[in-house]
Amino acid sequence: MKCNIDSRGKSVRLLAGIVTVLIGILALVFLDFEPVGAIVGFSCFAGGGFMIFEGWAGWCAVRALGFKTRV
């Protein structure tokens, strides 16, 4: 994987990933692991984890597909 984002993009993705993981944890806690809450919580947790990986690695999946992003 070749680095395809700059330092600004890395920091935005890392911060967004951390916030999304926290939202996923809060959804799991406050929705008491009910089916809808579990789906939302685990989805946010997985997506946030992937965003953290993108920020850490300096690689963006959307840019790798050929789309241009602002950040």
N, C-alpha and C positions, 0 to 999 in steps of 0.2 A: 504494500500500500504506500503510494507516494503521497507526500504532504501536499494537499491542494487548498489549504486555507491559511490565512495569515494569523498573527497573534490576536488580533481583534476578534476574528471568527472563532478561534480556540476558546477565548475567554467567554464569549457569548454562549457557545454550546456547553461549556463546562458549567456555567452558572444556571442555564436553563435546565440542564440535566439534574443538577442538585435540587433545584426547586421542584421539578417533576417527581423525583424520587420522594421528596418530603410530602408532596401532595398524595402520592400513592400510599405512603405509610399512614398518613392521616385518614385517608379513605378507608383503609383496612381497620383502623382503630375505631373510628366513629361510626362506621356502618356495620360493625360487629360481625364481619366475615359472612354477611348474607350473600346470596349468589350474585346479585348485581354489584354490591360493594366489593366483593372479591374480584370480579372481572375487571372493574374499574381500577381497583387498587393494584392488582398484579400487572395490568396493562401499563399503568403509569410507572410502576416500578421498573418494568422491563424497558420501556421507551426511554425513561430517564437514565437508566444504566447505559443504554446504547449512546445517548447524547454525551454522557460523561466519557465514554470510550472515544467518541469522535473528537471531543475537546482535548483529551489527553494525547491522542495519536496525531492530531492535526489533519485528520482526514474526514471528508464529508461525503456521505453516501449519495446525497442529491447531486452534488457537484460531479461525483464520479460517473453518474448517469448522463452527464452532459448539460444539465440545467445550470443556469447562472443564478446565483443568489446575491442578495445585497451585502450580506456580511460574510 
